[in-house]
Amino acid sequence: MNQSNETLWSSLFALAFGVCVLGFLVMIDRQEWFHIRPVSGTAVAMAEAAKAE
């Protein structure tokens, strides 16, 4: 029972590590996904007005 429990935990750890590495690689490749964007038309207009000054 103890050996199978350790195998399960090590497999879960390896899976979590792989998902984290994949997420990191996606983040450094797709930085434009994480830019803050205005969500409404009013916010877009206010952002453009602030740039115009």
Secondary structure as UniProt FT lines:
FT   HELIX           2..29
FT   HELIX           31..34
FT   HELIX           41..52
//
